[in-house]
């Protein structure tokens, strides 16, 4: 049976105190909504409808970029009303539909799969968790056989009902046709005056349908409604990503200081020193070493290469096998071929560095004139002297050498020496005379 999902993302998110919609705040470099969509895709969900607030154009644009449809909940009348708003978008859909919240980044594809798998024929499946501190969560009450009896919101619960620690995670699965038929029967006769999604199992039970309850870990059920919860989601996501990397054969001497992106790829035998940050789009291959205080984003690092300490790889950086990128070296949109080295205080942007080339300390590729970017080509085995400025577009041939302190504005042929600096002038005794003169002036004052 085909699978669809309704993602509720119309909440105001006022506790975030942000101009950015709540579901677009990032966890591990990906918007919260992106984590939910990614998990649903992992569970085989092919159709997704994101329910948004009227003014949430940025949410709708992001959903579209992820291949999801959007609908607008014109008025905030509760979760049941929000889910029903997706009916028009799925009116011809004949499969199963799962309702999820767009602010739950720690849910996994396995959690979604479990909900689909547990649904009884003709009935529902509800996802729940045991809470260490149930607080104001909605309570889930079971029948003797473990099936759902009913759900009650905290404000509507009796003191006896509030004693249970089994809480509603907000996920629900049913056949689409039945779900929307039940949603159309919802009323708002409750303490909040809203249409509760949690009343659907009661309506289903009236029709003779049964509802299974699927358990997930409490950590997976975290919804982000504040900056404090956003930080907690980040903390838990980082712990999950580090654990996955360590189990995959990565060495981290201080894993709690390493921050990974949702899509970071670290092959076996990669070594990560303390205080390294990975932005999105990084792949580090077997045996490479990332040294302390380095920052990588949109970059690939080949086998046995060394990056850092205090290095920055920006998008488009491709570091070749066995290459060295040292302290305070920044690389952007540049390929560094096998065995090449840039060990100190260098900027390489919009460039290609050939195999086994050596880039001296203080080298700069002058790639931008304020209007356009230009490329620098450095041949295999070339030696770029310290403090060389390469004014792009320019090419340095294979095996060529540039003299330290040169400003290279013209192409350099293979195996040639290029020196472009002014002639040194020496004036004997000038420094002493200068100091004497300055002292006399100072004494007079």
Protein Blocks (a to p, Z undefined) as FASTA:
>chain_A
ZZdddddfkbgolmnopabdfklpceehiafklmmmmmmmmnopabdcddddfklmmlmm
mmmmnopacdddfbagbjklmmmmmmmmmmmpcbdcddddfklmkbcfklmmmmmmmpcg
hiacddddddfblmjaccddddfkopafbdcdfklpcfklmmpcbdcehiacddfklmmm
mmmmpccbdfkopacfklmmmmmmmnopacddddddfklmpccfbfklmmmmmmmmmmmm
mmmmmmnopacfblmlpccdfklccdehiacdehiacdehiacdehiacdehiacehiac
dehiaedehiacdehiacdehiacdehiacehiacdehiacfbhpadehiaddehiacde
hiacdfbghjaccdddddehiacdehiacdddddddehiacdehiacfbdcdehiacddd
ddddddehklmmmmmmmmmmmmmZZ
